[in-house]
């Protein structure tokens, strides 16, 4: 096989049988910029697609774009189309004295499944604003206004903003980009090799904080939900590795750089998005990087009916080819561990509430675990939505959780797990986050404008709020029993809805031990 040929990077395993493969190429650079390892073709040009966006944002900043924080993160994002994303794009346009009519993105529905379902339910059609590249386009428009360039022709390859982006891109990758290509959003598309892409991301990660490169990294690191979405694997990775930068692109491209300068770039040859996070997690592990988030984003289960029967399994990890494997059937690691999912689904139409089935804890598997206003008591109609996932440790003495939410009518103030059935409001058992200073010492802040939080619940986190109902402070087993019986709920409160704006009853909970 030629050194410039994509290689097998993942296999599709169902019921112990390898039924297919994904081919691709991966490169890992060491902190000093040298090639640590690579597989496949990492030197031929590819279209990184939206993985280019952080580099394009650097070009805009160098040309005079004056944005930072969450709005700069949106410029470099393929956003999910959640309400706070769309409001942010409107803000960028308003700063430039423009409105949505200036966008030349194609009309599309939101990228995120849940956000798209909400649009369809409300009868809203596709729009240029909802298209996932609208933040990048708004940034191009704002740059053009700042520099005094025409806005009507901002997508033409000869436009000054596109020349500035190309110049910045080529200076970061160290390679000349292919001329004349067009991306799915209509903007000029730039090429580089995976080596060039990894090199560019490493440059960003190691740049001075006040440089254009450093500003983009800070925006991504501090606002991962704006740089991606509240339910996306990129955001989970950014949250787990502060100071890192990560960006996926269409046709299964992905680039990641860590604050120490180590960087990674990959492309799955068939464009299958399901293999992208799995292979990236394996690449990080092969370079000695460990974190629980890699278990979550690096697992894509395959189902037979309602039960997991296989997985997409990376084949690039250390020990592959030498007979070393995590287990005969790695997907069984998920089934065999004690895992619980706290699931609540709002059924489409007429606000009917249904309870979802127990699902394995992984991105992309199982039913949506949704918080809505319809589940509040009394029920509310609000654009806010959320998701809650949790897993009980094998020893049964801790619960790892992740709460994501967006679209609240007003700023989030606090979130808790309460003890009560779905027809009543109950006492607080566990504080998840608070901006009111009313939680126990160490309570994390809530993302006021929407986002994600994660943590671990231990016996020390079980408060005395429900003591009158039989759950005393520290009674973790009683708390878990209440969860299993469907007698607890997650509630996110806001300034305009202090009693709670979105809620999910934690029903249908079970554990698995085999």
Secondary structure, DSSP 4 states (H G I P E B T S, - for coil): --TTS-EEEEEEEETTEEEEEEEEEEEEE-TTSSEEEEES--SS-EE-GGGGHHHHHHHHHHTT----HHHHHHHT------HHHHHHHHHHHHHTT--GGG--SPPB--SSHHHHHHHHHTT---BTTTSTTHHHHHHHHHHHHHHT--STTTTSTTSHHHHHHHHHHHHHHSSPPPSS-B-TTSSB--EE-HHHHHHHHHHHHTS-TTSHHHHHHHHHHH-HHHHS-TT-HHHHHHHHSTT-EEEEETTTEEEEE-TTS-EEEEEETT--HHHHHHHHHHHHHHTT---HHHHHHT-EEEEETTEEEEEEEES-STTTTTT--S-TTTHHHHHHS-----B-EE-SSTT-EE-PPP--SSTT-SS--EEBGGGSSS----S-EEEEEEEE-TTSS-EEEEEEEE--SS-EEEEEEEES-TTS--EEEEEEEESSS-SPTTPPPP-TTSEEEEEEE-GGG--STTGGGT--TT-HHHHHHHHHTT-EEEEEEESS-TT-SEEEE-BS------
